[in-house]
Amino acid sequence: MKKLLQHTFFCLLLLSIVPVQLKAESEKGTKKTMNAVESAQAKVLTTRLEEINAMDKSSMTRIEKKALRKEVKSINTNLAELNGGVYLTTGAIIIIILLLILIL
């Protein structure tokens, strides 16, 4: 009886969350497309990342390396904003796995 109650609660929880997200997606209408300015900006950012990866970092100081890491992080966040998409954090993945283990 306890398992049946848990399964019922979880099904109701899933059914209450999913339709709201589906409705929000359908109201947007068309997907966001990249225009020429955004694609050019993305191209500039990717070329900068390639330049950073090609650098010889062995002769750099700690401060210079730290500045490069910060720059790479900011470039990656800018690219993620330009490309859009859905990203799952580590915490979300762990919670999903735990829920699946509990259900099954």
MMTF fields as JSON, N, C-alpha, C and O atoms, coordinates in Angstrom:
{
  "mmtfVersion": "1.0.0",
  "mmtfProducer": "UNKNOWN",
  "numBonds": 415,
  "numAtoms": 416,
  "numGroups": 104,
  "numChains": 1,
  "numModels": 1,
  "chainsPerModel": [1],
  "groupsPerChain": [104],
  "chainIdList": ["A"],
  "bondAtomList": [4, 2, 8, 6, 12, 10, 16, 14, 20, 18, 24, 22, 28, 26, 32, 30, 36, 34, 40, 38, 44, 42, 48, 46, 52, 50, 56, 54, 60, 58, 64, 62, 68, 66, 72, 70, 76, 74, 80, 78, 84, 82, 88, 86, 92, 90, 96, 94, 100, 98, 104, 102, 108, 106, 112, 110, 116, 114, 120, 118, 124, 122, 128, 126, 132, 130, 136, 134, 140, 138, 144, 142, 148, 146, 152, 150, 156, 154, 160, 158, 164, 162, 168, 166, 172, 170, 176, 174, 180, 178, 184, 182, 188, 186, 192, 190, 196, 194, 200, 198, 204, 202, 208, 206, 212, 210, 216, 214, 220, 218, 224, 222, 228, 226, 232, 230, 236, 234, 240, 238, 244, 242, 248, 246, 252, 250, 256, 254, 260, 258, 264, 262, 268, 266, 272, 270, 276, 274, 280, 278, 284, 282, 288, 286, 292, 290, 296, 294, 300, 298, 304, 302, 308, 306, 312, 310, 316, 314, 320, 318, 324, 322, 328, 326, 332, 330, 336, 334, 340, 338, 344, 342, 348, 346, 352, 350, 356, 354, 360, 358, 364, 362, 368, 366, 372, 370, 376, 374, 380, 378, 384, 382, 388, 386, 392, 390, 396, 394, 400, 398, 404, 402, 408, 406, 412, 410],
  "bondOrderList": [1, 1, 1, 1, 1, 1, 1, 1, 1, 1, 1, 1, 1, 1, 1, 1, 1, 1, 1, 1, 1, 1, 1, 1, 1, 1, 1, 1, 1, 1, 1, 1, 1, 1, 1, 1, 1, 1, 1, 1, 1, 1, 1, 1, 1, 1, 1, 1, 1, 1, 1, 1, 1, 1, 1, 1, 1, 1, 1, 1, 1, 1, 1, 1, 1, 1, 1, 1, 1, 1, 1, 1, 1, 1, 1, 1, 1, 1, 1, 1, 1, 1, 1, 1, 1, 1, 1, 1, 1, 1, 1, 1, 1, 1, 1, 1, 1, 1, 1, 1, 1, 1, 1],
  "groupList": [{"groupName": "MET", "atomNameList": ["N", "CA", "C", "O"], "elementList": ["N", "C", "C", "O"], "formalChargeList": [0, 0, 0, 0], "bondAtomList": [1, 0, 2, 1, 3, 2], "bondOrderList": [1, 1, 2], "singleLetterCode": "M", "chemCompType": "L-PEPTIDE LINKING"}, {"groupName": "LYS", "atomNameList": ["N", "CA", "C", "O"], "elementList": ["N", "C", "C", "O"], "formalChargeList": [0, 0, 0, 0], "bondAtomList": [1, 0, 2, 1, 3, 2], "bondOrderList": [1, 1, 2], "singleLetterCode": "K", "chemCompType": "L-PEPTIDE LINKING"}, {"groupName": "LEU", "atomNameList": ["N", "CA", "C", "O"], "elementList": ["N", "C", "C", "O"], "formalChargeList": [0, 0, 0, 0], "bondAtomList": [1, 0, 2, 1, 3, 2], "bondOrderList": [1, 1, 2], "singleLetterCode": "L", "chemCompType": "L-PEPTIDE LINKING"}, {"groupName": "GLN", "atomNameList": ["N", "CA", "C", "O"], "elementList": ["N", "C", "C", "O"], "formalChargeList": [0, 0, 0, 0], "bondAtomList": [1, 0, 2, 1, 3, 2], "bondOrderList": [1, 1, 2], "singleLetterCode": "Q", "chemCompType": "L-PEPTIDE LINKING"}, {"groupName": "HIS", "atomNameList": ["N", "CA", "C", "O"], "elementList": ["N", "C", "C", "O"], "formalChargeList": [0, 0, 0, 0], "bondAtomList": [1, 0, 2, 1, 3, 2], "bondOrderList": [1, 1, 2], "singleLetterCode": "H", "chemCompType": "L-PEPTIDE LINKING"}, {"groupName": "THR", "atomNameList": ["N", "CA", "C", "O"], "elementList": ["N", "C", "C", "O"], "formalChargeList": [0, 0, 0, 0], "bondAtomList": [1, 0, 2, 1, 3, 2], "bondOrderList": [1, 1, 2], "singleLetterCode": "T", "chemCompType": "L-PEPTIDE LINKING"}, {"groupName": "PHE", "atomNameList": ["N", "CA", "C", "O"], "elementList": ["N", "C", "C", "O"], "formalChargeList": [0, 0, 0, 0], "bondAtomList": [1, 0, 2, 1, 3, 2], "bondOrderList": [1, 1, 2], "singleLetterCode": "F", "chemCompType": "L-PEPTIDE LINKING"}, {"groupName": "CYS", "atomNameList": ["N", "CA", "C", "O"], "elementList": ["N", "C", "C", "O"], "formalChargeList": [0, 0, 0, 0], "bondAtomList": [1, 0, 2, 1, 3, 2], "bondOrderList": [1, 1, 2], "singleLetterCode": "C", "chemCompType": "L-PEPTIDE LINKING"}, {"groupName": "SER", "atomNameList": ["N", "CA", "C", "O"], "elementList": ["N", "C", "C", "O"], "formalChargeList": [0, 0, 0, 0], "bondAtomList": [1, 0, 2, 1, 3, 2], "bondOrderList": [1, 1, 2], "singleLetterCode": "S", "chemCompType": "L-PEPTIDE LINKING"}, {"groupName": "ILE", "atomNameList": ["N", "CA", "C", "O"], "elementList": ["N", "C", "C", "O"], "formalChargeList": [0, 0, 0, 0], "bondAtomList": [1, 0, 2, 1, 3, 2], "bondOrderList": [1, 1, 2], "singleLetterCode": "I", "chemCompType": "L-PEPTIDE LINKING"}, {"groupName": "VAL", "atomNameList": ["N", "CA", "C", "O"], "elementList": ["N", "C", "C", "O"], "formalChargeList": [0, 0, 0, 0], "bondAtomList": [1, 0, 2, 1, 3, 2], "bondOrderList": [1, 1, 2], "singleLetterCode": "V", "chemCompType": "L-PEPTIDE LINKING"}, {"groupName": "PRO", "atomNameList": ["N", "CA", "C", "O"], "elementList": ["N", "C", "C", "O"], "formalChargeList": [0, 0, 0, 0], "bondAtomList": [1, 0, 2, 1, 3, 2], "bondOrderList": [1, 1, 2], "singleLetterCode": "P", "chemCompType": "L-PEPTIDE LINKING"}, {"groupName": "ALA", "atomNameList": ["N", "CA", "C", "O"], "elementList": ["N", "C", "C", "O"], "formalChargeList": [0, 0, 0, 0], "bondAtomList": [1, 0, 2, 1, 3, 2], "bondOrderList": [1, 1, 2], "singleLetterCode": "A", "chemCompType": "L-PEPTIDE LINKING"}, {"groupName": "GLU", "atomNameList": ["N", "CA", "C", "O"], "elementList": ["N", "C", "C", "O"], "formalChargeList": [0, 0, 0, 0], "bondAtomList": [1, 0, 2, 1, 3, 2], "bondOrderList": [1, 1, 2], "singleLetterCode": "E", "chemCompType": "L-PEPTIDE LINKING"}, {"groupName": "GLY", "atomNameList": ["N", "CA", "C", "O"], "elementList": ["N", "C", "C", "O"], "formalChargeList": [0, 0, 0, 0], "bondAtomList": [1, 0, 2, 1, 3, 2], "bondOrderList": [1, 1, 2], "singleLetterCode": "G", "chemCompType": "PEPTIDE LINKING"}, {"groupName": "ASN", "atomNameList": ["N", "CA", "C", "O"], "elementList": ["N", "C", "C", "O"], "formalChargeList": [0, 0, 0, 0], "bondAtomList": [1, 0, 2, 1, 3, 2], "bondOrderList": [1, 1, 2], "singleLetterCode": "N", "chemCompType": "L-PEPTIDE LINKING"}, {"groupName": "ARG", "atomNameList": ["N", "CA", "C", "O"], "elementList": ["N", "C", "C", "O"], "formalChargeList": [0, 0, 0, 0], "bondAtomList": [1, 0, 2, 1, 3, 2], "bondOrderList": [1, 1, 2], "singleLetterCode": "R", "chemCompType": "L-PEPTIDE LINKING"}, {"groupName": "ASP", "atomNameList": ["N", "CA", "C", "O"], "elementList": ["N", "C", "C", "O"], "formalChargeList": [0, 0, 0, 0], "bondAtomList": [1, 0, 2, 1, 3, 2], "bondOrderList": [1, 1, 2], "singleLetterCode": "D", "chemCompType": "L-PEPTIDE LINKING"}, {"groupName": "TYR", "atomNameList": ["N", "CA", "C", "O"], "elementList": ["N", "C", "C", "O"], "formalChargeList": [0, 0, 0, 0], "bondAtomList": [1, 0, 2, 1, 3, 2], "bondOrderList": [1, 1, 2], "singleLetterCode": "Y", "chemCompType": "L-PEPTIDE LINKING"}],
  "groupTypeList": [0, 1, 1, 2, 2, 3, 4, 5, 6, 6, 7, 2, 2, 2, 2, 8, 9, 10, 11, 10, 3, 2, 1, 12, 13, 8, 13, 1, 14, 5, 1, 1, 5, 0, 15, 12, 10, 13, 8, 12, 3, 12, 1, 10, 2, 5, 5, 16, 2, 13, 13, 9, 15, 12, 0, 17, 1, 8, 8, 0, 5, 16, 9, 13, 1, 1, 12, 2, 16, 1, 13, 10, 1, 8, 9, 15, 5, 15, 2, 12, 13, 2, 15, 14, 14, 10, 18, 2, 5, 5, 14, 12, 9, 9, 9, 9, 9, 2, 2, 2, 9, 2, 9, 2],
  "groupIdList": [1, 2, 3, 4, 5, 6, 7, 8, 9, 10, 11, 12, 13, 14, 15, 16, 17, 18, 19, 20, 21, 22, 23, 24, 25, 26, 27, 28, 29, 30, 31, 32, 33, 34, 35, 36, 37, 38, 39, 40, 41, 42, 43, 44, 45, 46, 47, 48, 49, 50, 51, 52, 53, 54, 55, 56, 57, 58, 59, 60, 61, 62, 63, 64, 65, 66, 67, 68, 69, 70, 71, 72, 73, 74, 75, 76, 77, 78, 79, 80, 81, 82, 83, 84, 85, 86, 87, 88, 89, 90, 91, 92, 93, 94, 95, 96, 97, 98, 99, 100, 101, 102, 103, 104],
  "secStructList": [7, 2, 2, 2, 2, 2, 2, 2, 2, 2, 2, 2, 2, 2, 2, 2, 2, 2, 2, 2, 2, 2, 2, 2, 2, 2, 2, 2, 7, 1, 7, 7, 7, 7, 7, 2, 2, 2, 2, 2, 2, 2, 2, 2, 2, 2, 2, 2, 2, 2, 2, 2, 2, 2, 1, 7, 7, 6, 6, 1, 7, 2, 2, 2, 2, 2, 2, 2, 2, 2, 2, 2, 2, 2, 2, 2, 2, 2, 2, 2, 2, 2, 2, 7, 7, 7, 7, 7, 7, 2, 2, 2, 2, 2, 2, 2, 2, 2, 2, 2, 2, 2, 2, 7],
  "xCoordList": [0.834, 0.0, 0.879, 0.569, 1.98, 2.865, 3.493, 3.605, 3.902, 4.491, 3.472, 3.812, 2.244, 1.208, 0.997, 0.803, 1.035, 0.874, 2.056, 1.871, 3.251, 4.432, 4.381, 4.672, 4.012, 3.931, 2.848, 3.042, 1.74, 0.654, 1.08, 0.824, 1.729, 2.204, 3.199, 3.125, 4.113, 5.113, 4.476, 4.864, 3.518, 2.828, 2.08, 2.114, 1.415, 0.709, 1.685, 1.403, 2.817, 3.835, 4.336, 4.458, 4.624, 5.099, 4.041, 4.348, 2.799, 1.738, 1.452, 0.98, 1.726, 1.47, 2.587, 2.357, 3.776, 4.908, 5.025, 5.226, 4.909, 5.168, 4.216, 4.694, 2.906, 2.04, 2.317, 2.148, 2.73, 3.034, 4.21, 4.192, 5.22, 6.38, 6.03, 6.526, 5.191, 4.812, 4.002, 4.171, 3.137, 2.321, 3.201, 2.991, 4.169, 5.056, 5.847, 6.101, 6.233, 6.989, 6.098, 6.543, 4.866, 3.995, 3.561, 3.267, 3.51, 3.11, 4.199, 3.912, 5.427, 6.513, 6.356, 6.704, 5.843, 5.667, 6.9, 7.175, 7.64, 8.809, 10.032, 10.11, 10.959, 12.208, 13.067, 12.949, 13.919, 14.813, 15.879, 16.559, 16.006, 17.031, 18.141, 17.914, 19.324, 20.469, 20.461, 20.314, 20.616, 20.75, 22.229, 23.083, 22.523, 23.895, 24.838, 25.998, 24.339, 25.198, 25.57, 26.726, 24.589, 24.869, 25.806, 26.697, 25.621, 26.509, 27.925, 28.893, 28.057, 29.396, 30.062, 31.259, 29.283, 29.825, 30.243, 31.276, 29.448, 29.799, 31.071, 31.896, 31.225, 32.424, 33.662, 34.707, 33.544, 34.664, 35.036, 36.216, 34.024, 34.286, 34.947, 35.855, 34.503, 35.118, 36.555, 37.411, 36.824, 38.21, 39.103, 40.264, 38.57, 39.356, 39.639, 40.742, 38.652, 38.881, 39.959, 40.799, 39.935, 40.962, 42.339, 43.329, 42.406, 43.68, 44.206, 45.398, 43.332, 43.736, 44.224, 45.218, 43.526, 43.941, 45.286, 46.037, 45.589, 46.849, 48.035, 49.181, 47.782, 48.868, 49.765, 49.338, 51.019, 51.958, 51.842, 52.308, 51.218, 50.929, 52.022, 51.933, 53.038, 54.083, 54.947, 55.507, 55.057, 55.894, 55.106, 55.673, 53.827, 52.988, 53.073, 53.382, 52.791, 52.74, 51.37, 50.453, 51.267, 50.008, 48.873, 47.738, 49.189, 48.172, 47.66, 46.462, 48.574, 48.166, 47.285, 46.302, 47.645, 46.843, 45.453, 44.457, 45.396, 44.116, 43.239, 42.034, 43.845, 43.101, 42.572, 41.451, 43.377, 42.927, 41.764, 40.818, 41.827, 40.726, 39.438, 38.372, 39.534, 38.353, 37.801, 36.589, 38.706, 38.267, 37.572, 36.552, 38.125, 37.52, 36.137, 35.199, 36.007, 34.692, 33.679, 32.536, 34.084, 33.146, 32.78, 31.634, 33.74, 33.445, 32.477, 31.546, 32.689, 31.789, 30.37, 29.406, 30.229, 28.878, 28.232, 27.033, 29.015, 28.462, 28.013, 26.962, 28.8, 28.409, 27.164, 26.306, 27.064, 25.877, 24.631, 23.565, 24.76, 23.62, 23.238, 22.054, 24.214, 23.923, 23.268, 22.32, 23.771, 23.262, 21.938, 21.151, 21.679, 20.452, 20.563, 21.667, 19.445, 19.451, 19.161, 19.038, 19.055, 18.752, 19.988, 20.54, 20.41, 21.574, 21.161, 20.447, 21.611, 21.319, 22.547, 23.664, 22.327, 23.428, 23.682, 22.882, 24.79, 25.137, 24.124, 23.755, 23.673, 22.68, 21.381, 20.763, 20.954, 19.716, 19.849, 18.913, 20.996, 21.22, 21.198, 20.626, 21.81, 21.818, 20.406, 20.039, 19.609, 18.233, 17.415, 16.618, 17.603, 16.874, 17.257, 16.394, 18.538, 18.987, 18.412, 17.959, 18.427, 17.874, 16.382, 15.898, 15.658, 14.223, 13.988, 13.079, 14.794, 14.645, 14.95, 14.288, 15.95, 16.283, 15.149, 14.792, 14.582, 13.472, 12.235, 11.521, 11.992, 10.799, 10.984, 10.091, 12.136, 12.353, 12.852, 13.106],
  "yCoordList": [-1.192, 0.0, 1.256, 2.251, 1.181, 2.33, 2.633, 3.797, 1.593, 1.772, 2.374, 3.235, 1.93, 2.452, 3.943, 4.707, 4.352, 5.755, 6.58, 7.69, 6.039, 6.74, 6.891, 7.963, 5.825, 5.88, 6.851, 7.589, 6.856, 7.77, 9.215, 10.072, 9.479, 10.835, 11.285, 12.417, 10.427, 10.789, 11.029, 11.964, 10.211, 10.405, 11.729, 12.443, 12.064, 13.338, 14.504, 15.528, 14.347, 15.387, 15.598, 16.737, 14.517, 14.635, 15.233, 16.063, 14.812, 15.331, 16.804, 17.506, 17.277, 18.681, 19.584, 20.772, 19.054, 19.872, 19.906, 20.978, 18.793, 18.695, 19.544, 20.248, 19.526, 20.331, 21.831, 22.535, 22.321, 23.748, 24.101, 25.134, 23.264, 23.529, 23.402, 24.176, 22.446, 22.286, 23.478, 23.921, 23.988, 25.13, 26.368, 27.147, 26.546, 27.693, 27.62, 28.651, 26.443, 26.29, 26.583, 27.22, 26.135, 26.335, 27.789, 28.231, 28.54, 29.935, 30.804, 31.857, 30.367, 31.135, 31.193, 32.189, 30.141, 30.116, 29.567, 28.37, 30.416, 29.958, 29.951, 30.68, 29.124, 29.071, 30.278, 30.863, 30.623, 31.757, 31.34, 30.329, 32.123, 31.843, 32.867, 34.012, 32.44, 33.34, 34.261, 33.812, 35.526, 36.44, 36.587, 35.968, 37.403, 37.524, 38.096, 37.692, 39.041, 39.658, 38.644, 38.57, 37.859, 36.863, 35.78, 35.339, 35.348, 34.307, 34.843, 34.114, 36.11, 36.702, 36.819, 36.569, 37.198, 37.306, 35.932, 35.803, 34.915, 33.556, 33.09, 32.398, 33.469, 33.081, 33.735, 33.097, 35.016, 35.73, 35.065, 34.885, 34.703, 34.074, 32.712, 32.371, 31.936, 30.616, 30.734, 29.936, 31.721, 31.894, 32.321, 31.918, 33.132, 33.527, 32.312, 32.171, 31.438, 30.208, 29.345, 28.774, 29.253, 28.475, 29.096, 28.381, 30.427, 31.102, 30.817, 30.572, 30.851, 30.591, 29.157, 28.904, 28.215, 26.81, 26.57, 25.681, 27.356, 27.177, 27.851, 27.612, 28.681, 29.401, 28.451, 27.385, 28.86, 28.145, 28.74, 29.85, 27.986, 28.511, 28.192, 28.602, 27.47, 27.076, 28.266, 28.259, 29.272, 30.42, 31.543, 32.585, 31.343, 32.386, 32.336, 31.302, 33.479, 33.525, 33.043, 32.835, 32.874, 32.415, 33.403, 33.009, 34.662, 35.706, 35.724, 35.879, 35.566, 35.544, 34.333, 34.436, 33.18, 31.976, 32.141, 31.7, 32.783, 33.017, 33.935, 33.712, 34.968, 35.876, 35.144, 35.394, 34.245, 33.462, 32.544, 32.402, 31.916, 31.049, 31.841, 31.373, 33.049, 33.895, 34.273, 34.283, 34.58, 34.933, 33.759, 33.937, 32.562, 31.372, 31.122, 30.792, 31.278, 31.089, 32.09, 31.728, 33.344, 34.353, 34.105, 34.318, 33.66, 33.343, 32.174, 32.19, 31.164, 30.011, 30.398, 29.912, 31.266, 31.692, 32.524, 32.398, 33.37, 34.149, 33.249, 33.48, 32.228, 31.292, 30.508, 30.246, 30.137, 29.407, 30.274, 29.781, 31.566, 32.474, 32.662, 32.754, 32.719, 32.893, 31.655, 31.761, 30.488, 29.248, 28.828, 28.14, 29.23, 28.791, 27.326, 26.798, 26.674, 25.264, 25.039, 25.981, 23.779, 23.402, 22.746, 21.807, 23.241, 22.691, 22.213, 22.911, 21.026, 20.475, 20.609, 20.294, 21.074, 21.177, 19.81, 18.887, 19.694, 18.429, 18.07, 16.904, 19.06, 18.81, 18.29, 17.397, 18.837, 18.382, 16.945, 16.155, 16.611, 15.242, 14.268, 13.184, 14.635, 13.766, 13.565, 12.446, 14.619, 14.505, 13.609, 12.799, 13.743, 12.898, 11.429, 10.552, 11.167, 9.781, 9.209, 8.064, 10.002, 9.525, 9.242, 8.257, 10.082, 9.839, 8.574, 7.804, 8.35, 7.118, 5.884, 4.857, 5.981, 4.84, 4.56, 3.406, 5.621, 5.428, 4.842, 4.039, 5.241, 4.737, 3.283, 2.453, 2.999, 1.647, 0.797, -0.393],
  "zCoordList": [0.0, 0.0, 0.0, -0.655, 0.75, 0.833, -0.526, -0.909, -1.257, -2.586, -3.547, -4.357, -3.458, -4.336, -4.093, -5.039, -2.848, -2.498, -3.018, -3.517, -2.901, -3.407, -4.923, -5.453, -5.616, -7.066, -7.521, -8.488, -6.85, -7.193, -6.987, -7.832, -5.865, -5.596, -6.657, -7.133, -7.024, -8.015, -9.385, -10.084, -9.773, -11.06, -11.075, -12.077, -10.0, -9.928, -9.988, -10.61, -9.349, -9.388, -10.809, -11.26, -11.513, -12.889, -13.804, -14.661, -13.62, -14.475, -14.214, -15.109, -13.022, -12.731, -13.248, -13.475, -13.438, -13.88, -15.402, -15.973, -16.051, -17.489, -18.328, -19.218, -18.106, -18.974, -18.896, -19.891, -17.759, -17.642, -18.536, -19.205, -18.554, -19.387, -20.868, -21.686, -21.216, -22.607, -23.101, -24.237, -22.26, -22.635, -22.822, -23.752, -21.953, -22.071, -23.372, -23.995, -23.784, -25.029, -26.229, -27.183, -26.199, -27.353, -27.49, -28.601, -26.403, -26.483, -27.103, -27.671, -26.993, -27.596, -29.105, -29.738, -29.662, -31.111, -31.784, -31.7, -32.443, -33.172, -32.27, -31.282, -32.633, -31.877, -32.228, -33.305, -31.3, -31.526, -32.538, -32.365, -33.575, -34.575, -34.448, -34.057, -34.779, -34.71, -35.918, -37.055, -35.665, -36.791, -37.133, -36.5, -38.128, -38.627, -37.573, -37.489, -36.767, -35.752, -34.682, -34.265, -34.235, -33.192, -33.711, -32.985, -34.948, -35.478, -35.662, -35.445, -36.059, -36.193, -34.828, -34.689, -33.828, -32.474, -31.952, -31.296, -32.242, -31.823, -32.519, -31.922, -33.771, -34.511, -33.905, -33.779, -33.528, -32.904, -31.58, -31.278, -30.795, -29.497, -29.657, -28.899, -30.631, -30.825, -31.327, -30.946, -32.177, -32.622, -31.461, -31.391, -30.553, -29.371, -28.495, -27.968, -28.339, -27.566, -28.206, -27.511, -29.52, -30.211, -30.025, -29.872, -30.038, -29.8, -28.395, -28.209, -27.434, -26.047, -25.901, -25.221, -26.539, -26.458, -27.144, -26.744, -28.17, -28.903, -28.216, -28.598, -27.22, -26.534, -25.758, -25.314, -25.604, -24.753, -23.347, -23.088, -22.455, -21.123, -20.106, -18.948, -20.531, -19.579, -19.15, -18.053, -19.994, -19.642, -18.967, -18.638, -18.763, -18.153, -16.636, -16.042, -16.028, -14.569, -14.102, -14.896, -12.788, -12.207, -12.456, -12.727, -12.363, -12.538, -13.976, -14.21, -14.943, -16.348, -16.644, -17.378, -16.066, -16.259, -15.652, -16.227, -14.486, -13.828, -14.676, -14.794, -15.267, -16.13, -17.363, -17.805, -17.911, -19.064, -18.696, -19.472, -17.512, -17.07, -16.938, -17.338, -16.374, -16.245, -17.62, -17.835, -18.538, -19.882, -20.565, -21.231, -20.4, -21.005, -20.409, -21.134, -19.098, -18.473, -18.993, -19.275, -19.124, -19.617, -21.081, -21.478, -21.877, -23.279, -23.357, -24.163, -22.53, -22.544, -22.137, -22.728, -21.134, -20.744, -21.846, -22.095, -22.507, -23.62, -24.762, -25.36, -25.067, -26.122, -25.737, -26.58, -24.481, -24.025, -24.148, -24.518, -23.839, -23.974, -25.438, -25.759, -26.315, -27.735, -28.331, -29.108, -27.969, -28.543, -27.935, -28.585, -26.699, -26.041, -25.669, -25.541, -25.497, -25.163, -23.699, -22.916, -23.347, -21.973, -21.382, -21.955, -20.248, -19.58, -18.201, -17.481, -17.837, -16.524, -15.641, -16.052, -14.442, -13.506, -12.89, -13.044, -12.203, -11.561, -10.491, -10.349, -9.737, -8.694, -9.266, -8.686, -10.401, -11.033, -11.513, -11.388, -12.056, -12.533, -11.37, -11.483, -10.254, -9.077, -8.554, -8.194, -8.503, -8.025, -8.947, -8.473, -10.257, -11.204, -11.02, -11.044, -10.839, -10.638, -9.353, -9.329, -8.277, -7.016, -7.121, -6.562, -7.822, -8.014, -8.814, -8.504, -9.836, -10.605, -9.782, -9.925, -8.919, -8.048, -7.082, -6.848, -6.522, -5.574, -6.236, -5.636, -7.453, -8.147, -8.556, -8.383, -9.091, -9.587, -8.458, -8.646]
}
